[in-house]
Amino acid sequence: MTVTLEQPASTRTRDPKELLNAVAPHITELTINVFDSGLSLWDREMALLLRDHTMVRNMAERILGNAVMYTIGCIEHPDVHLGVGKLVDVGVHQLILDTPVWWGICRLYNGGAYKHHAPFIERRRDGLCLRTADFMKSIGFDVDDELWAIDGTDCSPCDNKVPDSH
């Protein structure tokens, strides 16, 4: 009798740092502002987060990493309604506010189309953050469960009815 064991499919976790740094060649506006420091895009966004928010580097890395995951997830799956909590949203806003980088993200990952940010005023309290974290895992991201659980029932979703919004 022969027994054949199936090998588990090899899955590669998607690295948010690599995804963000890959945007560099797609930045065409204000390149001196973005690149004059000699920092990678990851390190630039980290420096801006640490400049503008009171947090230690480890927390900033966790927030930025999950923000990149969320952003890419929203771009790749516009038909899936996703939402982010207050803490990870700090990182999402960092990406959006650095507009040359945001445009580069849109060029590389969204086919050049601008990805709008259209938040609702009222927060949802239906567990969307936890469902979003689960969805991010299903598309190959190693989410920080603790960050998503903090705001698990208090999401700040954007309008999925607006064309190309997250």
Buried (B, 14 or more C-beta within 10 A) or exposed (E): EEEEEEEEEEEEEBBBBEBBBBBBEBBEEBEEEBBEEEEBBBBBBBBBBBEEEEBEEEBBBBBBBBBBBBBBBBBEBBEBBBBBBEBBBBBBBBBBEBEBBBBBBBBBBBEEEEBBBBBEEEBBEEBBBBBBBEBBBEEBBBBBEEBBEBBBBBBBBBBBEEEBBB
